[in-house]
Amino acid sequence: MFCYQCEQAVGGTGCTKNVGVCGKNEDIQSLQDTLLYGLKGIAAYAYHARELGAVDKEVDAFMHEALFKTVTNVSFDMNQYIDLVLKCGYINIKVMELLDKAHTHRFGNPVPTEVETGTKKGPCILVTGHDLLDLYELLKQTEGTGVNVYTHSEMLPAHGYPELKKFKHLAGNYGGAWQEQKKEFKAFPGAILATTNCVLIPPENTYLDRLFTIGVTGVPGSMRIADRKDFSELIKKAKSLPSLHESSSKKIMTGFHYTAVLGLADKIIHAVKSGKIKPFFLIGGCDGAKPGRNYYTEFAEMVPKDCV
């Protein structure tokens, strides 16, 4: 195991043997690490929900309980940690529901939507991260300015929400996975807005001078947006930079919200009963950044045509 949670850690760096200085074993440490990973995800969802005015007392209380129990070494009881990790899964689902309701209340229920991956001629801004409220405010402020706005990576689902897709200058999705951003941001000629996690420190002499951060994001040397109500400096920067060229490419789909699926429930049930659809597979993860960590892609490609 490796544990560096307290000041008693061996050598002031970390306990690496089967038992730590405090007496915990590697099973307890593993459960504590699992809990901390879960809390990271809960914190992200809860933050976005709170920005949209949605809070849940049970979610907040669990964050306090789990952090206190884990990072301060107040418990070494394995059964307690197993229960807490299982509860973490329940809270994770609850906070996802909280954020989903906040999103749909503000932006409408997503609908299946084709998204352009080509580019339009003109000044441009690329938005990466997950904060739909930041994107919405930017779209309002850029409307009629001639500046096109593109989503990047995890921001792709924005195109399915009615209150976002109504903006004609939401031009498409640029680039792919977050780990490719250093290459993709360098190639993108316009201004870039990082709204949440998965923003990397740019290589020297590339795009730092046109990278803006907001909210929880921060990159040394980037320009800072203090309030989403004022993107004027970002827009000004975009207009001063070279334009994108017109290019065509394939279209991709997004917007498969559960409400869209439920709207087809009768057709899906009929297809199952008639044998046209057999098993359903839920892929709850994404591939890793390193070569060889592409299990989910391979799994999806291997699923038979009569499955969903």
C-alpha positions, 0 to 999 in steps of 0.5 A: 500500500501507499498512504500519506494521509497523516504527519506520522507517515514513515519518513514524512513521505508515506507508509508502504508496507502492509501495515501503516504507522497508525495500524491500518492495513492495505484493505482499509487504505484501499477502501479509503482511496476508493471513497476519496475517488468517489468524493471527487466525482460527487464534488464535481456534480454538486458544484455544477448543480449548486451553480444552477441553484440546486442543492441537496442536504443529504449529499452535502452531509455525506461529503462532510461525513466521508471526508472526516472519517477518511482523511482524519483516520478516525476509523479503521473498521472495515465493515464501516468503510464497506458500508460507506463506500456503498453509500457513496455509490448511492449518493453519486446516483443522487447527485447525478439526478440532482444535476440532471434536473438542474440542467433540464429545468434550465435548458430543457430535455436533450433531444437526439441531435446531429453535430457538425465536426467541420468548421465555419469561416470566421472568428471563433471561441472553443469551450472545453469542460462541463459547465453548461451555464458558462456556455449559455452565458457566452452564447448570449453575449456572442449572439450577433457578433459574428463569433462562432462558438465550438464545444470541445470534448465533454462539452459535446452533449450541450448540443442536445439541449433546446435552450443551447442548440437554438443559438445558430452560432453554436457552430459544432464540436471541435476535437476529441478527447481531453487528453488531445487538447495540447495538440488540438488547442495549438491547431485551433486559431481562436480563443479558448475558454476552460470551464472545468476540469481536464484543462492541462498546462499548455506547452511553452509558446503555444496557446497560453496567450489565448487561453481563458479560465473561469470558475474552478479552473486556473492555469498560470499565465492564462487570462482570468474571467471573474464573472460569467456575466462579462465575457467581453475580453474573451470576445475581444480576443477572439475577434483579434485572432485569425479566423477558422477556415470553412471545412466539412467533416462527418457529423456525430450524434448526441442528446440521447437523454433518458426522456428521449429513450422513454418516448420510444418505449413502445417501439423498443418493447415491440422490438424486444418482444419480436426478437429484433433487439436482444441484450442491452449493454450499459457502458459506464466508462471511457477509455484511458489516455495511454495506448492499450487502454481502449477496452470500452471502444473494443467492447462497443465494436464487438457488441452484435448488431441485434443488441443495444 
